[in-house]
């Protein structure tokens, strides 16, 4: 029994210990050490996690932000060009 609930799972030390640690709202340091996990405490540590072939989360976020900025710039330029062409078309019609 763990927290008045019947434990249903494998009876190996790591599984039982993991179930015990999962019963805590704020697990003690022993849980983090034994399961080789680090407590989630800082956003900067999250951003240093590597994804794939050694790319950090910071690099991924910067790349996504750069792509969004590039898309906004392209849309702005296309709208500006379309507006300019429409203005020229209107001027031509007015002159004729």
N, C-alpha and C positions, 0 to 999 in steps of 0.2 A: 504494500500500500504506500502510495506517495500522495501526500496532501489529501488523504481520505478517498483516494481513487485507486482502483486496482491497476497495477502496472501490467500492461500487455505488450510484450516485445521480447527481444532476444535477451537472454540472461548472460550476457558477457559484461565484464566490468565497465567498458567504455559506454555501452548502451544504457546501462543502469545509471551510471554517473551523469550521462547526458540528460536522462529523464529527471534526475534529482535537480540538476542545475536549471532545467527548464521550469521547474516549479517555483523558482524565486522570481520576484519582480525585479530585484537588483541582485544578480548573482554575485557571490563572494569572489575574491581574487583567485581562490583555488580553482574555481570553475574555469576561469579564463586561462589560467596557467596550464591546467591539465589537458584541456581541449585544444590548446595551442591557438587560442583566439585572443584578440585584443578587444577591450571594451570600446564600444562606439562612443567616442568622446569629442572628436574634433573634425570639423569639415575639411581642414587642410590635410588630415591623414587620409580621408576618403579620396581627395583629389590626387593623391600620390599612388593610388592603386594602379597597377599596370594592367592593360587590356591587350590581349593578343600577343603580338611580337614585341613586347616591351614598350608599348605606347602608353603614356600615363593618361589619366582621366583629364588632367589639365589640358593636355595637347588635344584631346578629343573635343573638349568643350570649346577651346579656341578655334579649332577647325570648323566646328558647326557654326559658331558665331561669325566667322569670316565668310562662310558660304551664305549665310542669311544676309549679311551686309552686301555681298556681291549681288545677290538676287534683287535686293532692294534697289541697288544702284542701276542694274540693268533695266528694271521696270521703270524707274524714274527717267532714264535716258530714252527708252522707247516711247513713253507717254509724251515727253518733251518734243521728240522728233515728230510724232503723230500730230501734236498740236501745231507745230510749226508748218507742217505740210498742209494741214487743214486751213490755216491762216493764209498761206500762199494761194491755195485753191479759191478761197473766198475773195481775196484781192483780185485774182484773175477774172473771176465772174463779175465782180463789181466794175472793173475797168472795161470789160467787154459789154 
